Amino acid sequence: MNYKPVQILSIGMAVPKKVVTNDDLTKILDTSDEWISTRTGIKQRHIADGDENSTLFGIEAAKDALQKAGVSGEEVDAIVVASSNPYNIYPSTGCAIQEAIGAKNAIAFDITAACTGMLYALEIGRSFVATGKYKNVLLVATDTNTKFLDWTDRTSCVLFGDGAGAILITEAKDGVDDIIALNVNADGTMGRHIQMNLVGDNCPLVEPATSGQQKITMNGKEVYKFVMHTMPESIMKCLEDAGLEPKDIDYLVPHQANLRIIEGLQSRLEFNDEKVIVNIDKYGNTSAASVPIALSEAIASGKIKTPSKAILCAFGAGMAWGSAVVRLREGLK
Ligand SMILES: CC(C)(COP(=O)(O)OP(=O)(O)OC[C@H]1O[C@@H](n2cnc3c(N)ncnc32)[C@H](O)[C@@H]1OP(=O)(O)O)[C@@H](O)C(=O)NCCC(=O)NCCS
């Protein structure tokens, strides 16, 4: 089969307006700005307010990506949404976005790969384009973890924020593939370390269920240990697949979960600060949206210059993780 190469057309993002600082959190938790900043790098996070939800931010990010690419909703052939806390299970967030952007010719569906969702969506999207059946594929990652946090658990609730990112890809007419290498992985044996159950009520004719908690629970230390050996391996494997070395890469755009994890990856790659995209201080961990938000913001601010090559990497519940080496074409918005 003659696989079609992929062009990255644009990156979009959206975050809630409401900002909650570390100092704000001290009103409801036994914590401090000093603890949160030094252990995680987070200073504040954007949080869904009132009726705001992940569908709404997904729509905004999708519109941002379409507008930057000059592509209309009707020209979109497929919408893949990564979300671990969608506003609705059904209709899917994909279908809600399809309606909102007028993508009447697109198929639309959701996937869940937690914080690695955008890399999984990219794997699906590039395969769609590769077959030649779908041309313009809109990938959206949207999460509002703050609605599902246990706000009495200071070890987890300080870490997350809300937001959405979108990446629009299409068939590369010039034959140059922007996805130079991409690997996603999963290890379900580690699943217990980050969990969120959907809890429903049993039929009244049977015993009520006793287990399950519709709140995020996390063993931060285990996650940290797991990530510190899997993520560097994943990145190195991706570079090897790409036939490149760290020195050939211009930027690292990592999942924004903990600044200490990012610094570990930075030192492994021997990158200076200019090459590492960090916005965890402003947004916290926005799950699947984290990488596209970081990418979108860094391109818009000029921190990422094009043309260039970047490593994208993410990890999270599953455990699932992945890395990609991508080409950012000149003028990419
Ligand atoms: C969660 C994480 C920041 C905790 O950092 P840590 O250095 O391992 O901290 P510990 O859990 O050892 O806690 C150290 C102390 O700080 C306390 N502490 C925990 N959270 C606190 C907070 N928000 N404010 C103040 N103190 C806090 C603990 O109770 C503990 O106190 P103790 O020593 O008296 O028992 C860190 O483990 C981490 O980032 N892990 C990865 C998580 C992650 O990336 N998850 C998302 C994946 S997508």
PDBQT file of the ligand as one rigid body, heavy atoms in Angstrom, charges set to zero:
ROOT
HETATM    1  C1  LIG A 401       2.742  14.353  43.730  1.00  0.00    +0.000 C 
HETATM    2  C2  LIG A 401       4.188  14.802  43.923  1.00  0.00    +0.000 C 
HETATM    3  C3  LIG A 401       4.321  16.256  43.561  1.00  0.00    +0.000 C 
HETATM    4  C4  LIG A 401       4.527  14.645  45.414  1.00  0.00    +0.000 C 
HETATM    5  O1  LIG A 401       5.871  15.063  45.611  1.00  0.00    +0.000 OA
HETATM    6  P1  LIG A 401       6.805  14.272  46.604  1.00  0.00    +0.000 P 
HETATM    7  O2  LIG A 401       8.082  15.004  46.650  1.00  0.00    +0.000 OA
HETATM    8  O3  LIG A 401       6.814  12.841  46.176  1.00  0.00    +0.000 OA
HETATM    9  O4  LIG A 401       6.061  14.474  47.969  1.00  0.00    +0.000 OA
HETATM   10  P2  LIG A 401       5.589  13.344  48.990  1.00  0.00    +0.000 P 
HETATM   11  O5  LIG A 401       4.381  12.654  48.432  1.00  0.00    +0.000 OA
HETATM   12  O6  LIG A 401       6.781  12.521  49.381  1.00  0.00    +0.000 OA
HETATM   13  O7  LIG A 401       5.145  14.218  50.201  1.00  0.00    +0.000 OA
HETATM   14  C5  LIG A 401       6.104  14.849  51.021  1.00  0.00    +0.000 C 
HETATM   15  C6  LIG A 401       5.394  15.552  52.149  1.00  0.00    +0.000 C 
HETATM   16  O8  LIG A 401       4.648  16.661  51.613  1.00  0.00    +0.000 OA
HETATM   17  C7  LIG A 401       3.299  16.578  52.042  1.00  0.00    +0.000 C 
HETATM   18  N1  LIG A 401       2.448  17.118  51.001  1.00  0.00    +0.000 N 
HETATM   19  C8  LIG A 401       1.869  16.478  49.968  1.00  0.00    +0.000 A 
HETATM   20  N2  LIG A 401       1.164  17.340  49.220  1.00  0.00    +0.000 NA
HETATM   21  C9  LIG A 401       1.296  18.542  49.817  1.00  0.00    +0.000 A 
HETATM   22  C10 LIG A 401       0.817  19.819  49.495  1.00  0.00    +0.000 A 
HETATM   23  N3  LIG A 401       0.021  20.073  48.432  1.00  0.00    +0.000 N 
HETATM   24  N4  LIG A 401       1.159  20.841  50.293  1.00  0.00    +0.000 NA
HETATM   25  C11 LIG A 401       1.942  20.650  51.375  1.00  0.00    +0.000 A 
HETATM   26  N5  LIG A 401       2.439  19.454  51.716  1.00  0.00    +0.000 NA
HETATM   27  C12 LIG A 401       2.110  18.424  50.937  1.00  0.00    +0.000 A 
HETATM   28  C13 LIG A 401       3.055  15.103  52.277  1.00  0.00    +0.000 C 
HETATM   29  O9  LIG A 401       1.977  14.925  53.169  1.00  0.00    +0.000 OA
HETATM   30  C14 LIG A 401       4.368  14.672  52.868  1.00  0.00    +0.000 C 
HETATM   31  O10 LIG A 401       4.391  15.027  54.203  1.00  0.00    +0.000 OA
HETATM   32  P3  LIG A 401       5.044  14.045  55.286  1.00  0.00    +0.000 P 
HETATM   33  O11 LIG A 401       6.488  13.906  54.879  1.00  0.00    +0.000 OA
HETATM   34  O12 LIG A 401       4.825  14.773  56.543  1.00  0.00    +0.000 OA
HETATM   35  O13 LIG A 401       4.286  12.765  55.149  1.00  0.00    +0.000 OA
HETATM   36  C15 LIG A 401       5.171  13.945  43.078  1.00  0.00    +0.000 C 
HETATM   37  O14 LIG A 401       5.223  12.656  43.595  1.00  0.00    +0.000 OA
HETATM   38  C16 LIG A 401       4.773  13.888  41.655  1.00  0.00    +0.000 C 
HETATM   39  O15 LIG A 401       4.718  14.888  40.962  1.00  0.00    +0.000 OA
HETATM   40  N6  LIG A 401       4.527  12.681  41.113  1.00  0.00    +0.000 N 
HETATM   41  C17 LIG A 401       4.126  12.525  39.732  1.00  0.00    +0.000 C 
HETATM   42  C18 LIG A 401       2.666  12.786  39.640  1.00  0.00    +0.000 C 
HETATM   43  C19 LIG A 401       2.220  13.010  38.238  1.00  0.00    +0.000 C 
HETATM   44  O16 LIG A 401       2.964  13.428  37.402  1.00  0.00    +0.000 OA
HETATM   45  N7  LIG A 401       0.941  12.739  38.033  1.00  0.00    +0.000 N 
HETATM   46  C20 LIG A 401       0.294  13.018  36.826  1.00  0.00    +0.000 C 
HETATM   47  C21 LIG A 401       0.551  11.994  35.825  1.00  0.00    +0.000 C 
HETATM   48  S1  LIG A 401      -0.249  12.453  34.376  1.00  0.00    +0.000 SA
ENDROOT
TORSDOF 0
